[in-house]
Amino acid sequence: MDVEEHEPTRPTWNCRACGKDWPCVPVREALVRKVGAEGIESQFQLCIVMWSHLQEFVLDVGPDPEAFERFIDWTRPTGIRMMGTAEITRRHGVSRQRAHQITNLPTFPKPLSSLQLGRIWAARDVEAWVAEHRRKTSSTDSRGHPLSQPGV
C-alpha cells in the first residue's frame, strides 16, 4: 500500500487506507523518514503542520484529551539541545548585547524558530559557528594575567 493513500477521512479523522486513527503508523513513519533526511528545520515544520491538523481535528470532532499525543507529541525532536540568546550569553561568557550582535551576523546559523521568548538555535550549530569564528585573542590580558576564556 502506498503511503499517499493514508489520508484522513473527515470528519472522523480515520485513515482512508487502513481505518485507524490518523496520522496512522505508515504516515508517521514516512514523515519521520522525511524529517531525518531533511534535518532539524523540517522537524519544526512537521510540528507546525501537525498543529494545524490538530486544530482542524478539534473543529471537526471537538475536544479530545488524547489529541495532543495523537497529533503533536510524537513529532517532538529527541536529543536536540537548543539555545536562545540567554544560553549563548552564559555558555560563551558574553554580554546580552554582544550575544544579540553575534546572532544578527549574516554568517550566524539560521534560527530553528522564533518564539515569543525570542529566537532559538540548535546548540550544535551555535557551537560549530563559535568554533569557526571565535576571536583570536591572547591567553593573557595587557598586564599578563590569564584570561578565563577568549570572547566570541
FIKOLZA-1660 file (N, C-alpha, C; in steps of 0.1 Angstrom, whole numbers, plus 5000, padded with zeros to 4 digits):
% residues 152
   i   px   py   pz ch aa at
   1 5008 4988 5000  A  M  N
   1 5000 5000 5000  A  M CA
   1 5009 5012 5000  A  M  C
   2 5006 5022 4992  A  D  N
   2 5013 5035 4991  A  D CA
   2 5009 5044 5003  A  D  C
   3 5019 5051 5008  A  V  N
   3 5017 5060 5020  A  V CA
   3 5007 5071 5016  A  V  C
   4 5007 5075 5003  A  E  N
   4 4999 5086 4998  A  E CA
   4 4984 5083 5000  A  E  C
   5 4981 5070 5001  A  E  N
   5 4967 5065 5003  A  E CA
   5 4962 5067 5017  A  E  C
   6 4972 5070 5026  A  H  N
   6 4969 5071 5040  A  H CA
   6 4966 5086 5043  A  H  C
   7 4954 5090 5040  A  E  N
   7 4949 5103 5042  A  E CA
   7 4938 5103 5052  A  E  C
   8 4936 5114 5059  A  P  N
   8 4925 5115 5069  A  P CA
   8 4911 5116 5062  A  P  C
   9 4902 5109 5067  A  T  N
   9 4888 5110 5063  A  T CA
   9 4881 5119 5073  A  T  C
  10 4876 5130 5068  A  R  N
  10 4869 5139 5077  A  R CA
  10 4854 5137 5076  A  R  C
  11 4847 5139 5087  A  P  N
  11 4851 5145 5099  A  P CA
  11 4856 5135 5110  A  P  C
  12 4857 5122 5107  A  T  N
  12 4861 5113 5117  A  T CA
  12 4876 5112 5120  A  T  C
  13 4885 5117 5110  A  W  N
  13 4899 5117 5111  A  W CA
  13 4905 5102 5113  A  W  C
  14 4898 5093 5106  A  N  N
  14 4903 5080 5105  A  N CA
  14 4911 5079 5091  A  N  C
  15 4920 5070 5090  A  C  N
  15 4928 5069 5078  A  C CA
  15 4920 5062 5067  A  C  C
  16 4920 5068 5055  A  R  N
  16 4912 5063 5044  A  R CA
  16 4917 5049 5040  A  R  C
  17 4930 5046 5041  A  A  N
  17 4936 5033 5037  A  A CA
  17 4934 5022 5047  A  A  C
  18 4937 5025 5060  A  C  N
  18 4937 5014 5070  A  C CA
  18 4927 5015 5080  A  C  C
  19 4919 5027 5081  A  G  N
  19 4908 5028 5090  A  G CA
  19 4913 5032 5104  A  G  C
  20 4925 5033 5107  A  K  N
  20 4930 5036 5121  A  K CA
  20 4930 5051 5122  A  K  C
  21 4932 5055 5135  A  D  N
  21 4933 5070 5138  A  D CA
  21 4944 5076 5129  A  D  C
  22 4941 5087 5123  A  W  N
  22 4951 5094 5115  A  W CA
  22 4957 5105 5124  A  W  C
  23 4970 5107 5123  A  P  N
  23 4980 5101 5115  A  P CA
  23 4983 5086 5119  A  P  C
  24 4982 5077 5110  A  C  N
  24 4984 5063 5113  A  C CA
  24 4999 5060 5113  A  C  C
  25 5003 5048 5116  A  V  N
  25 5017 5044 5117  A  V CA
  25 5024 5046 5104  A  V  C
  26 5019 5042 5092  A  P  N
  26 5026 5044 5080  A  P CA
  26 5029 5059 5077  A  P  C
  27 5019 5068 5080  A  V  N
  27 5021 5082 5078  A  V CA
  27 5032 5087 5087  A  V  C
  28 5031 5084 5100  A  R  N
  28 5041 5088 5109  A  R CA
  28 5055 5084 5105  A  R  C
  29 5057 5071 5101  A  E  N
  29 5070 5066 5097  A  E CA
  29 5075 5073 5085  A  E  C
  30 5066 5075 5076  A  A  N
  30 5071 5082 5063  A  A CA
  30 5075 5097 5067  A  A  C
  31 5068 5104 5076  A  L  N
  31 5071 5117 5079  A  L CA
  31 5084 5117 5087  A  L  C
  32 5086 5108 5096  A  V  N
  32 5099 5107 5104  A  V CA
  32 5111 5105 5095  A  V  C
  33 5109 5096 5085  A  R  N
  33 5120 5093 5075  A  R CA
  33 5123 5106 5067  A  R  C
  34 5113 5113 5063  A  K  N
  34 5115 5126 5056  A  K CA
  34 5122 5136 5064  A  K  C
  35 5118 5138 5077  A  V  N
  35 5124 5147 5086  A  V CA
  35 5139 5143 5088  A  V  C
  36 5141 5130 5090  A  G  N
  36 5155 5126 5092  A  G CA
  36 5164 5129 5080  A  G  C
  37 5159 5129 5068  A  A  N
  37 5167 5132 5056  A  A CA
  37 5168 5147 5054  A  A  C
  38 5159 5155 5059  A  E  N
  38 5159 5169 5056  A  E CA
  38 5165 5177 5068  A  E  C
  39 5166 5172 5080  A  G  N
  39 5172 5179 5091  A  G CA
  39 5162 5185 5100  A  G  C
  40 5168 5193 5110  A  I  N
  40 5160 5198 5121  A  I CA
  40 5150 5208 5117  A  I  C
  41 5153 5217 5107  A  E  N
  41 5143 5227 5103  A  E CA
  41 5130 5220 5099  A  E  C
  42 5131 5209 5092  A  S  N
  42 5120 5201 5088  A  S CA
  42 5112 5195 5100  A  S  C
  43 5119 5192 5111  A  Q  N
  43 5113 5187 5123  A  Q CA
  43 5103 5198 5128  A  Q  C
  44 5107 5210 5129  A  F  N
  44 5098 5221 5134  A  F CA
  44 5087 5223 5124  A  F  C
  45 5089 5222 5111  A  Q  N
  45 5079 5224 5101  A  Q CA
  45 5068 5213 5103  A  Q  C
  46 5073 5201 5106  A  L  N
  46 5063 5190 5108  A  L CA
  46 5054 5193 5120  A  L  C
  47 5060 5198 5130  A  C  N
  47 5052 5201 5142  A  C CA
  47 5042 5212 5139  A  C  C
  48 5046 5222 5132  A  I  N
  48 5037 5232 5128  A  I CA
  48 5025 5227 5119  A  I  C
  49 5028 5218 5110  A  V  N
  49 5018 5213 5101  A  V CA
  49 5009 5204 5109  A  V  C
  50 5014 5196 5118  A  M  N
  50 5006 5187 5127  A  M CA
  50 4997 5196 5136  A  M  C
  51 5002 5207 5140  A  W  N
  51 4994 5216 5149  A  W CA
  51 4982 5221 5141  A  W  C
  52 4984 5224 5129  A  S  N
  52 4972 5229 5121  A  S CA
  52 4962 5217 5119  A  S  C
  53 4967 5205 5117  A  H  N
  53 4958 5193 5116  A  H CA
  53 4950 5192 5130  A  H  C
  54 4958 5194 5141  A  L  N
  54 4951 5192 5154  A  L CA
  54 4940 5203 5155  A  L  C
  55 4942 5215 5151  A  Q  N
  55 4932 5225 5152  A  Q CA
  55 4920 5221 5143  A  Q  C
  56 4922 5216 5131  A  E  N
  56 4911 5211 5123  A  E CA
  56 4903 5199 5129  A  E  C
  57 4911 5190 5135  A  F  N
  57 4905 5179 5142  A  F CA
  57 4896 5183 5153  A  F  C
  58 4900 5193 5161  A  V  N
  58 4892 5198 5172  A  V CA
  58 4879 5204 5167  A  V  C
  59 4880 5211 5156  A  L  N
  59 4868 5218 5150  A  L CA
  59 4858 5207 5145  A  L  C
  60 4864 5196 5140  A  D  N
  60 4855 5185 5135  A  D CA
  60 4850 5176 5146  A  D  C
  61 4858 5172 5155  A  V  N
  61 4855 5162 5165  A  V CA
  61 4852 5168 5178  A  V  C
  62 4857 5179 5182  A  G  N
  62 4856 5185 5195  A  G CA
  62 4868 5182 5203  A  G  C
  63 4868 5187 5215  A  P  N
  63 4880 5185 5224  A  P CA
  63 4882 5170 5227  A  P  C
  64 4894 5166 5227  A  D  N
  64 4898 5152 5229  A  D CA
  64 4910 5152 5237  A  D  C
  65 4910 5146 5249  A  P  N
  65 4922 5146 5258  A  P CA
  65 4934 5139 5252  A  P  C
  66 4932 5130 5242  A  E  N
  66 4943 5123 5236  A  E CA
  66 4948 5130 5223  A  E  C
  67 4942 5141 5219  A  A  N
  67 4945 5147 5206  A  A CA
  67 4959 5152 5206  A  A  C
  68 4964 5158 5217  A  F  N
  68 4978 5163 5216  A  F CA
  68 4988 5152 5214  A  F  C
  69 4986 5141 5221  A  E  N
  69 4996 5130 5218  A  E CA
  69 4994 5124 5204  A  E  C
  70 4982 5123 5199  A  R  N
  70 4979 5118 5186  A  R CA
  70 4986 5127 5175  A  R  C
  71 4985 5140 5176  A  F  N
  71 4989 5149 5166  A  F CA
  71 5003 5155 5168  A  F  C
  72 5007 5158 5180  A  I  N
  72 5019 5166 5183  A  I CA
  72 5030 5159 5190  A  I  C
  73 5026 5152 5201  A  D  N
  73 5037 5146 5210  A  D CA
  73 5047 5138 5202  A  D  C
  74 5043 5130 5193  A  W  N
  74 5052 5121 5186  A  W CA
  74 5062 5129 5176  A  W  C
  75 5058 5142 5174  A  T  N
  75 5067 5149 5164  A  T CA
  75 5079 5156 5171  A  T  C
  76 5079 5156 5184  A  R  N
  76 5089 5164 5191  A  R CA
  76 5103 5158 5189  A  R  C
  77 5112 5167 5186  A  P  N
  77 5126 5163 5184  A  P CA
  77 5131 5157 5197  A  P  C
  78 5139 5146 5195  A  T  N
  78 5146 5140 5207  A  T CA
  78 5161 5142 5206  A  T  C
  79 5167 5145 5217  A  G  N
  79 5181 5146 5218  A  G CA
  79 5187 5158 5212  A  G  C
  80 5178 5168 5210  A  I  N
  80 5183 5181 5203  A  I CA
  80 5184 5192 5214  A  I  C
  81 5196 5196 5216  A  R  N
  81 5198 5207 5226  A  R CA
  81 5196 5220 5218  A  R  C
  82 5189 5229 5225  A  M  N
  82 5186 5242 5218  A  M CA
  82 5192 5253 5227  A  M  C
  83 5194 5265 5220  A  M  N
  83 5199 5276 5227  A  M CA
  83 5192 5289 5223  A  M  C
  84 5189 5297 5233  A  G  N
  84 5184 5311 5230  A  G CA
  84 5196 5320 5233  A  G  C
  85 5193 5333 5232  A  T  N
  85 5203 5343 5234  A  T CA
  85 5208 5342 5249  A  T  C
  86 5200 5339 5258  A  A  N
  86 5204 5338 5272  A  A CA
  86 5214 5326 5274  A  A  C
  87 5212 5315 5267  A  E  N
  87 5221 5304 5268  A  E CA
  87 5234 5307 5261  A  E  C
  88 5234 5314 5250  A  I  N
  88 5246 5318 5243  A  I CA
  88 5254 5327 5252  A  I  C
  89 5247 5336 5259  A  T  N
  89 5254 5346 5269  A  T CA
  89 5261 5338 5279  A  T  C
  90 5254 5329 5286  A  R  N
  90 5260 5321 5297  A  R CA
  90 5271 5312 5292  A  R  C
  91 5269 5305 5281  A  R  N
  91 5278 5295 5277  A  R CA
  91 5291 5301 5272  A  R  C
  92 5290 5312 5265  A  H  N
  92 5302 5318 5259  A  H CA
  92 5308 5331 5266  A  H  C
  93 5302 5334 5278  A  G  N
  93 5307 5345 5286  A  G CA
  93 5307 5358 5279  A  G  C
  94 5296 5361 5272  A  V  N
  94 5295 5374 5265  A  V CA
  94 5283 5381 5271  A  V  C
  95 5282 5394 5269  A  S  N
  95 5271 5402 5274  A  S CA
  95 5259 5399 5265  A  S  C
  96 5247 5403 5270  A  R  N
  96 5235 5401 5262  A  R CA
  96 5236 5409 5249  A  R  C
  97 5242 5421 5250  A  Q  N
  97 5243 5430 5238  A  Q CA
  97 5252 5423 5228  A  Q  C
  98 5263 5417 5233  A  R  N
  98 5272 5410 5223  A  R CA
  98 5265 5398 5217  A  R  C
  99 5258 5390 5225  A  A  N
  99 5251 5379 5220  A  A CA
  99 5241 5383 5210  A  A  C
 100 5234 5394 5212  A  H  N
 100 5225 5399 5202  A  H CA
 100 5232 5403 5189  A  H  C
 101 5243 5410 5190  A  Q  N
 101 5251 5413 5179  A  Q CA
 101 5255 5401 5171  A  Q  C
 102 5260 5391 5178  A  I  N
 102 5265 5379 5172  A  I CA
 102 5254 5372 5164  A  I  C
 103 5243 5370 5171  A  T  N
 103 5232 5363 5164  A  T CA
 103 5226 5370 5153  A  T  C
 104 5229 5383 5151  A  N  N
 104 5224 5390 5139  A  N CA
 104 5234 5391 5128  A  N  C
 105 5246 5385 5130  A  L  N
 105 5255 5385 5119  A  L CA
 105 5250 5376 5107  A  L  C
 106 5253 5380 5095  A  P  N
 106 5248 5372 5084  A  P CA
 106 5254 5358 5083  A  P  C
 107 5265 5356 5090  A  T  N
 107 5272 5343 5090  A  T CA
 107 5266 5334 5101  A  T  C
 108 5259 5339 5110  A  F  N
 108 5254 5331 5122  A  F CA
 108 5243 5322 5117  A  F  C
 109 5242 5310 5123  A  P  N
 109 5232 5300 5118  A  P CA
 109 5218 5306 5118  A  P  C
 110 5210 5301 5109  A  K  N
 110 5196 5304 5109  A  K CA
 110 5189 5298 5121  A  K  C
 111 5181 5306 5128  A  P  N
 111 5174 5300 5139  A  P CA
 111 5164 5289 5135  A  P  C
 112 5162 5280 5144  A  L  N
 112 5152 5269 5142  A  L CA
 112 5138 5275 5142  A  L  C
 113 5136 5285 5151  A  S  N
 113 5123 5291 5152  A  S CA
 113 5124 5304 5159  A  S  C
 114 5114 5312 5157  A  S  N
 114 5113 5325 5165  A  S CA
 114 5100 5323 5174  A  S  C
 115 5102 5323 5186  A  L  N
 115 5091 5322 5196  A  L CA
 115 5089 5335 5203  A  L  C
 116 5078 5336 5211  A  Q  N
 116 5075 5348 5218  A  Q CA
 116 5087 5352 5227  A  Q  C
 117 5094 5342 5232  A  L  N
 117 5106 5345 5241  A  L CA
 117 5118 5349 5233  A  L  C
 118 5118 5347 5220  A  G  N
 118 5129 5350 5212  A  G CA
 118 5133 5339 5202  A  G  C
 119 5144 5340 5195  A  R  N
 119 5148 5330 5186  A  R CA
 119 5156 5319 5193  A  R  C
 120 5155 5307 5187  A  I  N
 120 5162 5295 5192  A  I CA
 120 5170 5289 5181  A  I  C
 121 5182 5283 5185  A  W  N
 121 5191 5277 5176  A  W CA
 121 5194 5263 5181  A  W  C
 122 5198 5254 5172  A  A  N
 122 5203 5241 5176  A  A CA
 122 5217 5244 5182  A  A  C
 123 5219 5239 5194  A  A  N
 123 5232 5242 5201  A  A CA
 123 5244 5237 5193  A  A  C
 124 5243 5226 5185  A  R  N
 124 5254 5221 5178  A  R CA
 124 5258 5231 5166  A  R  C
 125 5248 5238 5161  A  D  N
 125 5250 5248 5150  A  D CA
 125 5257 5260 5156  A  D  C
 126 5253 5265 5168  A  V  N
 126 5259 5276 5175  A  V CA
 126 5274 5273 5179  A  V  C
 127 5276 5261 5184  A  E  N
 127 5289 5257 5189  A  E CA
 127 5299 5256 5176  A  E  C
 128 5294 5251 5165  A  A  N
 128 5302 5250 5153  A  A CA
 128 5306 5264 5148  A  A  C
 129 5296 5273 5149  A  W  N
 129 5299 5286 5144  A  W CA
 129 5309 5293 5153  A  W  C
 130 5307 5292 5166  A  V  N
 130 5316 5298 5176  A  V CA
 130 5330 5292 5174  A  V  C
 131 5332 5279 5172  A  A  N
 131 5345 5273 5170  A  A CA
 131 5352 5279 5157  A  A  C
 132 5344 5282 5147  A  E  N
 132 5350 5287 5135  A  E CA
 132 5352 5302 5136  A  E  C
 133 5344 5309 5143  A  H  N
 133 5345 5324 5143  A  H CA
 133 5351 5330 5156  A  H  C
 134 5355 5322 5166  A  R  N
 134 5359 5327 5179  A  R CA
 134 5371 5337 5176  A  R  C
 135 5370 5348 5183  A  R  N
 135 5381 5358 5182  A  R CA
 135 5394 5352 5186  A  R  C
 136 5404 5355 5178  A  K  N
 136 5417 5351 5182  A  K CA
 136 5423 5361 5191  A  K  C
 137 5424 5357 5204  A  T  N
 137 5429 5367 5214  A  T CA
 137 5441 5360 5221  A  T  C
 138 5448 5368 5228  A  S  N
 138 5460 5364 5236  A  S CA
 138 5454 5356 5248  A  S  C
 139 5462 5347 5254  A  S  N
 139 5457 5340 5265  A  S CA
 139 5459 5348 5278  A  S  C
 140 5465 5360 5277  A  T  N
 140 5467 5369 5288  A  T CA
 140 5462 5383 5285  A  T  C
 141 5459 5390 5295  A  D  N
 141 5455 5404 5293  A  D CA
 141 5467 5413 5292  A  D  C
 142 5465 5426 5291  A  S  N
 142 5476 5435 5289  A  S CA
 142 5486 5436 5301  A  S  C
 143 5482 5431 5313  A  R  N
 143 5491 5430 5324  A  R CA
 143 5497 5417 5326  A  R  C
 144 5494 5407 5317  A  G  N
 144 5499 5394 5318  A  G CA
 144 5491 5384 5326  A  G  C
 145 5479 5388 5330  A  H  N
 145 5471 5379 5338  A  H CA
 145 5463 5370 5328  A  H  C
 146 5462 5357 5332  A  P  N
 146 5455 5348 5323  A  P CA
 146 5440 5352 5321  A  P  C
 147 5436 5350 5309  A  L  N
 147 5422 5352 5305  A  L CA
 147 5414 5339 5308  A  L  C
 148 5402 5341 5314  A  S  N
 148 5395 5328 5317  A  S CA
 148 5390 5322 5304  A  S  C
 149 5386 5330 5294  A  Q  N
 149 5380 5324 5282  A  Q CA
 149 5380 5334 5271  A  Q  C
 150 5386 5331 5259  A  P  N
 150 5385 5341 5248  A  P CA
 150 5371 5344 5245  A  P  C
 151 5368 5357 5241  A  G  N
 151 5355 5361 5238  A  G CA
 151 5351 5356 5224  A  G  C
 152 5338 5357 5221  A  V  N
 152 5333 5353 5208  A  V CA
 152 5333 5365 5199  A  V  C
% end
